[in-house]
Amino acid sequence: MKTRPTLVVLGPVGTRWLFALIVVSALGAWASEATMGLLDPNDRIGYPCLVAAFSVLTVLVWRRPRRLRHWQRWGVTLLALYFSLGMLAFTLRPDPGPSLYTLASFAPWTLGGCLLLFTTWRAAQALLISLGLLALMLAPPTLLRFALQPPHWLVDAWPLLANLALCQTMFCFALWGLSRQLARLIQLAPAAGALATADDLVNARLAELERSRAAAEAASRAKSDFLANIGHEIRTPMNTVLGQTRLLLGGRLPAAQRGQLQEVARAGEVLVKLIDGLLDYADLDAGRMQLAAEPLRLELLLGSAFDAVRPAAQAKQLELLCEIGSTELLGSAGARRGDAARLTQLITELLTNAVKFTPVGQVRLTASLDADGAWRLRVRDSGVGLSAEQLARLFTPFAQAEAGATRRFGGTGLGLAICRALAERMGGTLTARSTPGRGSEFELLLPLPACLELPLPPIAQLRNVLLVQAAHSAGHDALLGLVKALAPTARVEQVAQGGQALARLAGTPANQPLDLLLVDWVLPDMEGGELLARLGATGPPPVRRVALLSAFDTPLLRERALRQGAHALCAKPLLPHTLRRLLDIERPLPAAVAPTDAPDLSAPSTNPATLISELDSLLSDADSHALTLWEQHGSAFMEILPAQRAKALAGAMQRFDFDEAQAALRGETQDKP
């Protein structure tokens, strides 16, 4: 039968040597007593028998120290009791011998018995045996006398036996506590050593990781610094090239040279965009990018973003759609505080990405407010879509969804990574959903603080507006809702065909003309230009302002529209800031200016804050139109700004150094003598 003794923590070797020590102690006691002449004839026979029996058990334990049978365990127990009560033999003698010897023999015998008990039994079992012995020895002698009629010498020796049993129990309890502590120490010692070794390994590994992290951070800082330095060194001469190219394109040139310069300008703008992407990523990666907190309106941001992507969409014959789902996003109600340049960059990148990966179909932007008042912008395309694996690495820097996409579509793979980093820096989120073959949708959530510092000038109260567009055309409901939102007092009518529009206008009195006529270029029965030609054939049309809407804005189409009587050709989607200008019929529109061009720089502005904001935004984007704005309003800037800042700004603009010009405009640098 298998046993797990209390002192099993000594191990096989320790248990063997414990039994050997007890055998040697018994032989030593026997020899000492024999030498002192204290052995009687019984002891001379009993001791050898005792030692022989114990030696047999020792041999058994030596072979199998952790497995003892019942008879072996009870044999050891009897020996333990004999050792514990061995003092009785000396006490009952007429001449017990020297008292010192008696006391010296008492402890080893009793301790030996305890060791035997604890070696062969569990701690609880050994204590139970000792307590049973104690109860037996403490029983009233009279009870035993009446029950057993013991001899008088046993009754006289009973107190001594009781003391021995008490000592036996005390030794058992002491040894039990000692064995528990010894077991704990022996068991914990290897664990403590292992923990110490593990701690050393962990500390060494942590130190190594810390050194690796420091080296990686140093390498990252060096990389970011290099990208920033080389980017600035390249962008400054590129701005010069683009500026000179714009100036040359503004003059009279042969058609061949104009085409060549336009190619140079386009290539330069692509290169500047790539450099700006690297610089933005380096600044975001190093935590150096600072975001402004300036008043802004969503409709202006959307206008700039759509103006930037419209040429690429028209080249692929994609339809751009914009839907604003809440009037609280329009005008002053939609004013917020944030970094207008970075927000424009973010929205433009999402639209550009959608146009890039959409071979045919449309790209739709939907703006709304969530429950907390945050902007929620969704950009949905009808492109190729993405698989789950491609979607997982979509926002990884320097990576595109498809392995060969970088070569086929161009770019560095930083656009979406920068967008997500910018959104998170603004406290928002950028997520993506996609289905292969069914397009992708990006959702931008921006919790920008409200701003009450950007009021809009009032526009004239319109009486009636006629909208001519196909009933089931894309963006039909969005355009109708936008017109009603910006002209709440006007009566908005709509017809689906050109013939219906002619019939409606034929019955309009000349003294009660329509305030605004919006005509889609593509109608079911005729073109919008043909509608205007028929309308003007019988005399001046009874309309105060006419605007044509077209998905494709070309100089030839613009010239044709203006020649046929339109006041402006507006590219679709018709955005709020463009419609607001059309609705303000008290202010004339320049005939050659369409809202789809770059920012309207020809219209003079007497508001210094507006001029500074427009120039700062253009300089932030390294937009060469900043040169045009400077040429038109340079004298106004010289009057607005302090003399030293104005001088520094003029010098920087002459050198085409947009970074220094922006610093001078913001008052961050002083002009060098």
C-alpha positions as CSV (number, residue, x, y, z in Angstrom):
1,M,0.0,0.0,0.0
2,K,1.4,3.3,-1.0
3,T,1.9,5.9,1.7
4,R,2.8,9.6,1.7
5,P,4.6,10.2,5.1
6,T,5.0,13.6,6.5
7,L,8.7,13.5,6.1
8,V,8.5,12.4,2.5
9,V,10.0,15.8,1.6
10,L,13.3,14.3,2.8
11,G,13.3,12.3,-0.4
12,P,14.4,8.7,-0.9
13,V,18.0,9.3,0.2
14,G,17.0,11.3,3.2
15,T,14.5,8.7,4.4
16,R,17.0,5.9,4.1
17,W,19.7,7.8,6.1
18,L,17.1,8.6,8.8
19,F,16.4,4.9,9.3
20,A,20.1,4.1,9.3
21,L,20.7,6.8,11.9
22,I,18.1,5.3,14.2
23,V,19.7,1.8,13.8
24,V,23.1,3.3,14.7
25,S,21.6,5.1,17.7
26,A,20.0,1.9,19.0
27,L,23.3,0.1,18.6
28,G,25.2,2.9,20.4
29,A,22.7,3.0,23.3
30,W,23.0,-0.8,23.6
31,A,26.8,-0.6,23.6
32,S,26.9,2.2,26.2
33,E,24.6,0.4,28.6
34,A,26.5,-2.8,28.2
35,T,29.7,-0.9,29.0
36,M,28.2,0.7,32.1
37,G,26.9,-2.7,33.2
38,L,23.3,-1.5,33.1
39,L,22.0,-4.4,31.0
40,D,20.2,-7.2,32.6
41,P,19.8,-10.6,30.9
42,N,16.5,-9.5,29.3
43,D,18.2,-6.4,27.8
44,R,21.0,-8.5,26.5
45,I,18.5,-10.5,24.5
46,G,16.0,-7.7,23.8
47,Y,18.3,-5.2,22.3
48,P,19.8,-7.5,19.6
49,C,16.2,-8.5,18.7
50,L,15.1,-4.9,18.5
51,V,18.1,-3.9,16.4
52,A,17.6,-6.9,14.1
53,A,13.9,-6.1,13.6
54,F,14.6,-2.5,13.0
55,S,17.4,-3.4,10.5
56,V,15.0,-5.5,8.5
57,L,12.7,-2.5,8.3
58,T,15.6,-0.3,7.4
59,V,16.5,-2.6,4.5
60,L,12.9,-2.5,3.3
61,V,12.8,1.2,3.5
62,W,16.2,1.4,1.8
63,R,14.8,-0.4,-1.2
64,R,11.4,1.3,-1.3
65,P,11.5,4.4,1.0
66,R,8.0,5.6,-0.1
67,R,6.1,2.4,-0.2
68,L,5.4,0.5,3.1
69,R,2.9,-2.3,3.6
70,H,0.5,-2.4,6.6
71,W,2.5,-4.8,8.6
72,Q,5.7,-2.8,8.0
73,R,4.0,0.4,9.1
74,W,2.6,-1.1,12.2
75,G,5.9,-2.7,13.0
76,V,7.6,0.6,12.8
77,T,4.8,2.1,15.0
78,L,5.4,-0.5,17.7
79,L,9.1,0.2,17.6
80,A,8.3,3.9,17.9
81,L,6.2,3.2,21.0
82,Y,8.9,1.1,22.4
83,F,11.5,3.8,21.9
84,S,9.1,6.4,23.4
85,L,8.6,4.2,26.5
86,G,12.1,2.9,26.7
87,M,12.7,5.1,29.7
88,L,10.4,2.9,31.7
89,A,13.0,0.1,31.8
90,F,15.4,2.4,33.6
91,T,12.8,3.9,35.9
92,L,11.5,0.5,37.2
93,R,15.0,-0.8,38.1
94,P,16.0,-0.8,41.7
95,D,19.1,1.0,40.7
96,P,18.3,3.1,37.6
97,G,21.8,4.4,37.2
98,P,23.0,7.9,37.1
99,S,20.3,10.5,36.8
100,L,22.2,12.4,34.1
101,Y,22.3,9.3,32.0
102,T,18.6,8.8,32.6
103,L,17.8,12.3,31.4
104,A,20.2,12.1,28.5
105,S,18.6,8.8,27.3
106,F,15.0,10.1,27.7
107,A,15.1,12.7,24.9
108,P,16.7,10.5,22.2
109,W,14.4,7.6,22.8
110,T,11.2,9.8,22.7
111,L,12.5,11.8,19.7
112,G,13.3,8.6,17.9
113,G,9.8,7.4,18.4
114,C,8.4,10.6,17.1
115,L,10.6,10.4,14.0
116,L,9.5,6.9,13.3
117,L,5.8,7.8,13.6
118,F,6.2,10.8,11.3
119,T,8.2,8.8,8.8
120,T,5.6,6.1,8.4
121,W,2.3,7.9,8.9
122,R,0.8,11.1,7.8
123,A,1.0,14.0,10.3
124,A,-2.7,13.7,11.3
125,Q,-2.3,10.0,11.8
126,A,0.9,10.3,13.9
127,L,-0.8,13.0,16.1
128,L,-3.8,10.7,16.6
129,I,-1.6,7.8,17.7
130,S,0.2,10.1,20.2
131,L,-3.0,11.5,21.5
132,G,-4.4,8.1,22.0
133,L,-1.3,7.1,23.9
134,L,-1.6,10.2,26.0
135,A,-5.3,9.5,26.8
136,L,-4.3,5.9,27.8
137,M,-1.6,7.1,30.1
138,L,-3.7,9.8,31.7
139,A,-6.5,7.5,32.6
140,P,-7.2,7.4,36.3
141,P,-5.2,4.6,38.0
142,T,-8.3,3.7,40.1
143,L,-10.2,2.9,36.9
144,L,-7.6,0.5,35.7
145,R,-7.2,-0.8,39.3
146,F,-10.9,-1.7,39.5
147,A,-11.1,-2.9,35.9
148,L,-7.8,-4.8,35.5
149,Q,-6.5,-5.1,39.0
150,P,-3.0,-4.1,38.0
151,P,0.0,-4.8,40.3
152,H,0.9,-2.1,42.8
153,W,4.2,-1.4,41.0
154,L,2.4,-0.4,37.8
155,V,0.1,1.8,39.8
156,D,3.1,3.5,41.4
157,A,4.8,3.9,38.0
158,W,1.6,5.3,36.4
159,P,2.5,9.0,36.9
160,L,5.8,8.4,35.2
161,L,4.1,6.7,32.3
162,A,1.7,9.7,32.0
163,N,4.6,12.1,32.0
164,L,6.3,10.1,29.2
165,A,3.1,10.1,27.2
166,L,2.7,13.8,27.6
167,C,6.3,14.3,26.5
168,Q,5.6,12.0,23.6
169,T,2.7,14.1,22.5
170,M,4.5,17.4,22.9
171,F,7.4,16.1,20.8
172,C,4.9,14.9,18.2
173,F,3.3,18.4,18.0
174,A,6.7,20.1,17.9
175,L,8.0,17.8,15.2
176,W,4.8,18.2,13.3
177,G,5.3,22.0,13.2
178,L,9.0,21.6,12.4
179,S,8.3,19.2,9.6
180,R,5.7,21.5,8.1
181,Q,8.2,24.4,8.1
182,L,11.0,22.1,6.8
183,A,8.7,20.8,4.1
184,R,7.8,24.4,3.1
185,L,11.4,25.5,3.0
186,I,12.6,22.4,1.1
187,Q,9.7,22.7,-1.4
188,L,10.1,26.4,-1.9
189,A,13.8,26.5,-2.1
190,P,13.9,25.1,-5.7
191,A,11.0,27.4,-6.6
192,A,12.7,30.4,-5.1
193,G,15.8,29.5,-7.0
194,A,13.8,29.1,-10.2
195,L,12.0,32.4,-9.5
196,A,15.3,34.1,-8.9
197,T,16.6,32.7,-12.1
198,A,13.4,33.6,-13.9
199,D,13.6,37.1,-12.5
200,D,17.1,37.5,-13.7
201,L,16.1,36.2,-17.2
202,V,13.1,38.6,-17.3
203,N,15.2,41.5,-16.2
204,A,17.8,40.8,-18.7
205,R,15.2,40.4,-21.4
206,L,13.5,43.6,-20.4
207,A,16.8,45.4,-20.5
208,E,17.5,44.0,-23.9
209,L,14.0,45.0,-25.1
210,E,14.5,48.5,-23.6
211,R,17.8,48.9,-25.5
212,S,16.1,47.6,-28.7
213,R,13.2,50.0,-28.2
214,A,15.6,52.9,-27.6
215,A,17.5,52.0,-30.8
216,A,14.3,51.7,-32.8
217,E,13.0,55.0,-31.5
218,A,16.3,56.6,-32.4
219,A,16.1,55.1,-35.9
220,S,12.5,56.3,-36.3
221,R,13.4,59.8,-35.2
222,A,16.3,59.8,-37.6
223,K,14.1,58.6,-40.4
224,S,11.4,61.2,-39.6
225,D,14.0,64.0,-39.4
226,F,15.4,62.9,-42.7
227,L,12.0,62.7,-44.4
228,A,11.1,66.2,-43.0
229,N,14.4,67.7,-44.1
230,I,14.5,66.2,-47.5
231,G,10.9,66.9,-48.0
232,H,11.3,70.6,-47.3
233,E,14.4,70.8,-49.4
234,I,12.5,69.3,-52.4
235,R,9.2,71.2,-51.9
236,T,10.7,74.7,-51.9
237,P,12.2,74.4,-55.4
238,M,9.1,72.6,-56.6
239,N,7.0,75.5,-55.4
240,T,9.2,77.7,-57.5
241,V,8.8,75.5,-60.6
242,L,5.0,75.4,-60.1
243,G,4.8,79.2,-59.5
244,Q,6.8,80.0,-62.6
245,T,4.7,77.5,-64.6
246,R,1.5,79.1,-63.4
247,L,2.8,82.5,-64.4
248,L,3.7,81.3,-67.8
249,L,0.3,79.7,-68.3
250,G,-1.3,83.0,-67.5
251,G,0.3,84.6,-70.6
252,R,-0.1,84.1,-74.3
253,L,1.5,80.9,-75.5
254,P,1.2,78.6,-78.5
255,A,-1.0,75.6,-78.0
256,A,1.9,73.2,-78.1
257,Q,3.8,75.0,-75.4
258,R,0.7,75.5,-73.3
259,G,0.1,71.8,-73.3
260,Q,3.7,71.1,-72.4
261,L,3.5,73.5,-69.5
262,Q,0.3,72.0,-68.3
263,E,2.0,68.6,-68.2
264,V,4.8,70.1,-66.2
265,A,2.3,71.7,-63.8
266,R,0.4,68.4,-63.3
267,A,3.6,66.4,-62.8
268,G,4.8,69.0,-60.3
269,E,1.5,68.9,-58.4
270,V,1.7,65.1,-58.2
271,L,5.2,65.3,-56.9
272,V,4.3,68.0,-54.3
273,K,1.4,65.8,-53.1
274,L,3.7,62.8,-52.6
275,I,6.1,64.9,-50.7
276,D,3.4,66.4,-48.6
277,G,2.2,62.9,-47.8
278,L,5.7,61.8,-46.6
279,L,6.0,65.0,-44.5
280,D,2.6,64.5,-42.9
281,Y,3.4,60.9,-42.1
282,A,6.7,61.9,-40.6
283,D,5.1,64.6,-38.5
284,L,2.3,62.3,-37.3
285,D,4.7,59.5,-36.6
286,A,7.0,61.8,-34.5
287,G,4.0,63.5,-32.8
288,R,5.1,66.9,-34.2
289,M,1.9,67.8,-36.1
290,Q,0.0,70.7,-34.5
291,L,-3.7,71.1,-35.3
292,A,-5.2,74.6,-35.6
293,A,-8.5,75.5,-33.9
294,E,-10.1,78.0,-36.3
295,P,-13.7,78.7,-37.3
296,L,-14.8,76.6,-40.3
297,R,-17.9,75.5,-42.1
298,L,-18.6,72.1,-43.5
299,E,-20.0,73.4,-46.8
300,L,-16.7,75.2,-47.6
301,L,-14.7,72.1,-46.8
302,L,-16.9,70.0,-49.0
303,G,-16.5,72.5,-51.8
304,S,-12.7,72.5,-51.7
305,A,-12.7,68.7,-51.5
306,F,-15.0,68.2,-54.5
307,D,-13.2,70.8,-56.5
308,A,-9.9,68.9,-56.0
309,V,-11.3,65.5,-57.1
310,R,-13.6,66.7,-59.9
311,P,-11.1,66.6,-62.7
312,A,-10.1,63.0,-62.0
313,A,-13.7,62.0,-61.8
314,Q,-14.6,63.7,-65.0
315,A,-11.6,62.0,-66.7
316,K,-13.1,58.6,-65.8
317,Q,-16.7,59.8,-66.4
318,L,-17.7,59.1,-62.8
319,E,-20.7,60.8,-61.3
320,L,-20.0,62.7,-58.0
321,L,-22.9,63.0,-55.6
322,C,-23.2,64.9,-52.3
323,E,-26.1,64.6,-49.9
324,I,-26.4,66.7,-46.7
325,G,-28.9,65.1,-44.4
326,S,-29.4,67.9,-41.9
327,T,-30.0,71.6,-42.2
328,E,-27.9,71.9,-39.0
329,L,-24.8,71.3,-41.2
330,L,-25.5,74.3,-43.4
331,G,-24.4,77.9,-43.0
332,S,-23.7,79.2,-39.6
333,A,-25.4,76.3,-37.9
334,G,-22.8,74.0,-39.3
335,A,-19.9,76.1,-38.1
336,R,-17.3,74.3,-36.0
337,R,-13.8,74.9,-34.7
338,G,-10.9,72.9,-36.1
339,D,-8.1,72.7,-38.6
340,A,-9.7,73.6,-41.9
341,A,-6.6,72.6,-44.0
342,R,-6.3,69.2,-42.4
343,L,-10.0,68.5,-42.6
344,T,-10.0,69.4,-46.3
345,Q,-7.0,67.1,-46.7
346,L,-8.8,64.3,-45.0
347,I,-12.1,64.6,-46.9
348,T,-10.2,65.1,-50.2
349,E,-8.1,62.0,-49.6
350,L,-11.2,59.8,-49.0
351,L,-12.9,61.1,-52.2
352,T,-9.6,60.7,-54.2
353,N,-9.2,57.2,-53.0
354,A,-12.8,56.4,-54.0
355,V,-12.4,57.9,-57.4
356,K,-9.0,56.1,-57.9
357,F,-10.4,52.7,-57.3
358,T,-13.8,53.1,-59.1
359,P,-13.6,52.3,-62.8
360,V,-17.2,53.1,-63.6
361,G,-20.2,54.3,-61.7
362,Q,-20.4,56.9,-59.0
363,V,-18.9,58.3,-55.8
364,R,-21.3,59.5,-53.1
365,L,-20.6,61.6,-50.0
366,T,-23.3,61.7,-47.3
367,A,-23.1,64.1,-44.4
368,S,-25.2,63.9,-41.3
369,L,-25.1,64.4,-37.5
370,D,-25.0,61.7,-34.9
371,A,-26.8,61.7,-31.6
372,D,-24.0,63.7,-29.9
373,G,-23.8,66.3,-32.6
374,A,-20.6,65.0,-34.2
375,W,-20.1,65.1,-38.0
376,R,-20.6,61.8,-39.7
377,L,-19.3,61.7,-43.2
378,R,-19.7,58.6,-45.4
379,V,-17.9,58.2,-48.7
380,R,-19.4,55.4,-50.8
381,D,-18.2,54.2,-54.2
382,S,-19.2,51.6,-56.7
383,G,-15.7,50.3,-57.2
384,V,-14.0,47.0,-57.1
385,G,-14.5,46.4,-53.3
386,L,-12.2,44.7,-50.9
387,S,-11.9,41.3,-49.3
388,A,-11.7,40.8,-45.5
389,E,-7.9,40.2,-45.8
390,Q,-7.4,43.4,-47.9
391,L,-9.6,45.4,-45.5
392,A,-7.4,44.3,-42.5
393,R,-4.3,45.9,-43.9
394,L,-6.1,48.9,-45.5
395,F,-4.8,51.5,-43.0
396,T,-1.2,50.1,-42.8
397,P,1.4,52.7,-43.8
398,F,3.1,52.1,-47.2
399,A,0.6,49.4,-48.1
400,Q,-2.3,49.2,-50.5
401,A,-5.0,46.6,-50.6
402,E,-3.7,44.8,-53.6
403,A,0.0,43.9,-54.1
404,G,0.3,45.6,-57.5
405,A,-2.0,48.5,-56.8
406,T,0.9,50.9,-56.1
407,R,2.2,50.5,-59.7
408,R,-1.2,50.4,-61.3
409,F,-2.8,53.3,-59.4
410,G,0.2,55.2,-58.1
411,G,0.7,56.7,-54.7
412,T,2.8,55.7,-51.7
413,G,0.2,53.8,-49.7
414,L,0.2,56.5,-47.0
415,G,-3.1,58.3,-47.8
416,L,-5.5,56.2,-45.6
417,A,-3.0,55.7,-42.9
418,I,-2.6,59.5,-42.6
419,C,-6.4,59.9,-42.7
420,R,-6.9,57.6,-39.8
421,A,-4.1,59.2,-37.8
422,L,-5.6,62.7,-38.5
423,A,-9.0,61.6,-37.5
424,E,-7.7,60.1,-34.2
425,R,-5.7,63.3,-33.5
426,M,-9.0,65.2,-33.9
427,G,-10.7,62.9,-31.5
428,G,-12.7,61.0,-34.2
429,T,-12.6,57.7,-35.9
430,L,-12.3,56.4,-39.4
431,T,-13.7,53.0,-40.3
432,A,-14.2,51.1,-43.6
433,R,-16.6,48.5,-44.8
434,S,-16.4,46.7,-48.2
435,T,-17.8,43.9,-50.2
436,P,-15.8,42.5,-53.2
437,G,-17.4,43.6,-56.4
438,R,-19.9,45.9,-54.7
439,G,-17.7,48.9,-53.6
440,S,-16.5,50.3,-50.4
441,E,-17.8,52.7,-47.7
442,F,-15.6,54.8,-45.4
443,E,-17.2,56.5,-42.4
444,L,-15.6,59.5,-40.7
445,L,-16.8,60.6,-37.3
446,L,-15.6,63.9,-36.1
447,P,-16.7,65.4,-32.7
448,L,-15.7,69.0,-33.4
449,P,-16.6,71.8,-31.0
450,A,-19.3,74.3,-32.0
451,C,-18.4,77.8,-33.1
452,L,-20.5,80.9,-33.1
453,E,-17.9,83.2,-34.6
454,L,-18.6,82.6,-38.3
455,P,-21.9,84.4,-39.3
456,L,-23.0,84.5,-42.9
457,P,-24.3,87.7,-44.6
458,P,-28.0,87.5,-45.3
459,I,-29.1,86.8,-48.8
460,A,-32.1,88.1,-50.7
461,Q,-35.5,86.5,-50.0
462,L,-36.4,84.5,-53.1
463,R,-39.9,84.2,-54.2
464,N,-39.8,81.3,-56.7
465,V,-37.2,78.8,-58.0
466,L,-37.7,76.4,-61.0
467,L,-35.7,73.2,-61.0
468,V,-35.4,71.3,-64.2
469,Q,-34.0,67.8,-63.9
470,A,-34.9,64.3,-64.7
471,A,-37.2,62.7,-62.2
472,H,-35.1,59.7,-61.5
473,S,-31.6,61.2,-61.9
474,A,-29.0,60.6,-59.4
475,G,-29.0,63.2,-56.7
476,H,-32.5,64.4,-57.6
477,D,-33.8,64.4,-54.0
478,A,-30.6,65.8,-52.6
479,L,-30.6,68.8,-54.9
480,L,-34.3,69.5,-54.2
481,G,-33.8,69.3,-50.4
482,L,-30.8,71.6,-50.6
483,V,-32.6,74.2,-52.5
484,K,-35.5,74.1,-50.1
485,A,-33.2,74.3,-47.1
486,L,-31.2,77.4,-48.4
487,A,-34.3,79.1,-49.8
488,P,-37.0,78.4,-47.2
489,T,-39.2,81.3,-48.2
490,A,-39.2,80.5,-51.9
491,R,-41.7,78.5,-53.8
492,V,-39.7,75.6,-55.4
493,E,-41.1,74.0,-58.5
494,Q,-39.6,71.2,-60.5
495,V,-40.2,69.7,-63.8
496,A,-38.6,66.6,-65.4
497,Q,-38.5,67.7,-69.1
498,G,-37.4,70.7,-71.1
499,G,-40.7,71.0,-72.9
500,Q,-42.5,71.3,-69.5
501,A,-40.0,74.0,-68.5
502,L,-40.7,76.0,-71.7
503,A,-44.4,75.8,-71.1
504,R,-44.0,76.9,-67.5
505,L,-41.9,79.9,-68.5
506,A,-44.1,80.9,-71.4
507,G,-46.9,81.8,-68.9
508,T,-44.6,83.8,-66.7
509,P,-45.3,87.6,-66.8
510,A,-42.3,89.7,-67.6
511,N,-42.9,91.9,-64.6
512,Q,-42.9,88.8,-62.3
513,P,-39.9,86.8,-63.4
514,L,-38.5,83.7,-61.7
515,D,-35.7,84.4,-59.3
516,L,-33.6,81.3,-60.3
517,L,-33.7,78.7,-63.0
518,L,-31.6,75.6,-62.4
519,V,-31.3,73.4,-65.5
520,D,-29.6,70.0,-65.7
521,W,-27.6,69.7,-69.0
522,V,-28.9,66.2,-69.6
523,L,-32.8,66.0,-69.9
524,P,-35.0,63.3,-71.3
525,D,-36.2,65.3,-74.3
526,M,-33.4,67.8,-74.9
527,E,-30.1,69.3,-73.7
528,G,-30.1,72.1,-71.2
529,G,-28.3,74.3,-73.7
530,E,-31.0,73.7,-76.2
531,L,-33.6,74.7,-73.6
532,L,-31.9,78.0,-73.0
533,A,-31.5,78.6,-76.8
534,R,-35.3,78.1,-77.3
535,L,-36.0,80.2,-74.3
536,G,-33.9,83.1,-75.6
537,A,-35.1,82.9,-79.1
538,T,-38.3,84.7,-78.4
539,G,-36.7,87.5,-76.3
540,P,-35.2,87.9,-72.9
541,P,-36.4,85.0,-70.7
542,P,-38.5,85.9,-67.6
543,V,-35.7,84.7,-65.3
544,R,-33.4,86.8,-63.2
545,R,-30.6,84.2,-63.0
546,V,-30.0,81.0,-65.0
547,A,-27.5,78.3,-64.1
548,L,-26.7,75.1,-65.9
549,L,-25.7,71.9,-64.1
550,S,-23.3,69.5,-65.7
551,A,-21.3,66.5,-64.5
552,F,-18.6,67.5,-67.0
553,D,-17.1,71.0,-66.8
554,T,-15.0,71.8,-69.8
555,P,-14.0,75.2,-71.3
556,L,-15.9,74.4,-74.5
557,L,-19.0,73.5,-72.6
558,R,-18.7,76.6,-70.4
559,E,-18.3,78.8,-73.4
560,R,-21.3,77.3,-75.0
561,A,-23.5,77.7,-71.9
562,L,-22.6,81.3,-71.4
563,R,-23.2,82.0,-75.1
564,Q,-26.7,80.4,-74.8
565,G,-27.7,82.7,-72.0
566,A,-26.6,81.0,-68.8
567,H,-25.1,83.1,-66.0
568,A,-23.0,80.2,-64.7
569,L,-22.1,76.6,-65.4
570,C,-22.0,74.7,-62.2
571,A,-20.5,71.2,-62.0
572,K,-22.5,68.5,-60.2
573,P,-23.0,67.9,-57.4
574,L,-24.2,71.4,-56.7
575,L,-22.7,72.1,-53.3
576,P,-24.2,74.5,-50.6
577,H,-21.6,77.2,-50.9
578,T,-22.1,77.3,-54.7
579,L,-25.9,77.3,-54.5
580,R,-25.7,80.1,-51.9
581,R,-23.9,82.3,-54.4
582,L,-26.5,81.5,-57.0
583,L,-29.4,82.3,-54.6
584,D,-27.9,85.7,-53.7
585,I,-29.3,87.3,-56.8
586,E,-28.7,90.8,-55.6
587,R,-24.9,90.3,-56.2
588,P,-24.0,89.7,-59.8
589,L,-21.9,86.7,-60.8
590,P,-18.9,87.2,-63.0
591,A,-19.8,85.7,-66.4
592,A,-16.6,83.9,-66.8
593,V,-16.4,82.4,-63.3
594,A,-18.0,79.1,-62.4
595,P,-18.1,77.8,-58.9
596,T,-16.2,74.7,-60.0
597,D,-13.0,76.6,-60.5
598,A,-10.4,77.0,-57.8
599,P,-11.5,79.4,-55.0
600,D,-13.1,82.5,-56.4
601,L,-10.1,84.9,-56.2
602,S,-11.4,87.4,-58.6
603,A,-14.2,88.6,-56.4
604,P,-12.6,91.3,-54.2
605,S,-12.9,90.9,-50.4
606,T,-12.8,93.7,-48.0
607,N,-12.7,91.5,-45.0
608,P,-9.1,91.2,-43.7
609,A,-9.8,88.1,-41.7
610,T,-11.2,86.4,-44.8
611,L,-8.2,87.3,-47.0
612,I,-5.7,86.1,-44.3
613,S,-7.7,82.9,-43.8
614,E,-7.8,82.1,-47.6
615,L,-4.1,82.8,-48.1
616,D,-3.2,80.7,-45.0
617,S,-5.3,77.8,-46.3
618,L,-3.7,77.9,-49.7
619,L,-0.2,78.2,-48.3
620,S,-0.9,75.2,-46.0
621,D,-1.8,73.1,-49.0
622,A,1.2,74.5,-51.0
623,D,-1.4,75.5,-53.6
624,S,0.0,77.6,-56.4
625,H,-3.2,79.6,-56.4
626,A,-1.7,81.4,-53.4
627,L,0.4,83.3,-56.0
628,T,-2.8,84.4,-57.8
629,L,-4.4,85.6,-54.6
630,W,-1.2,87.5,-53.8
631,E,-1.1,89.1,-57.2
632,Q,-4.7,90.2,-56.9
633,H,-4.7,91.3,-53.2
634,G,-1.0,91.9,-52.4
635,S,-1.6,95.6,-51.7
636,A,-4.4,94.7,-49.3
637,F,-2.1,92.4,-47.4
638,M,0.6,95.1,-47.2
639,E,-2.0,97.4,-45.5
640,I,-3.5,94.7,-43.2
641,L,-0.3,93.3,-41.8
642,P,2.3,95.1,-39.7
643,A,5.1,96.5,-41.8
644,Q,7.7,93.9,-40.8
645,R,5.5,90.9,-41.3
646,A,4.2,92.3,-44.6
647,K,7.8,92.8,-45.9
648,A,8.7,89.2,-44.9
649,L,5.6,87.9,-46.6
650,A,6.3,89.8,-49.8
651,G,9.9,88.5,-49.9
652,A,8.8,84.9,-49.3
653,M,6.1,85.1,-52.0
654,Q,8.7,86.4,-54.4
655,R,10.9,83.5,-53.6
656,F,8.0,81.1,-53.8
657,D,8.8,79.9,-50.3
658,F,5.3,78.9,-49.1
659,D,6.6,77.7,-45.6
660,E,8.3,81.0,-44.9
661,A,5.3,82.9,-46.3
662,Q,2.9,81.1,-44.0
663,A,5.2,81.7,-41.0
664,A,5.3,85.4,-41.9
665,L,1.6,85.6,-42.3
666,R,1.0,84.0,-38.9
667,G,3.7,86.2,-37.3
668,E,5.8,83.2,-36.3
669,T,9.1,84.7,-37.7
670,Q,10.7,88.1,-38.0
671,D,12.1,89.4,-41.2
672,K,15.9,89.0,-41.4
673,P,17.8,92.3,-41.9
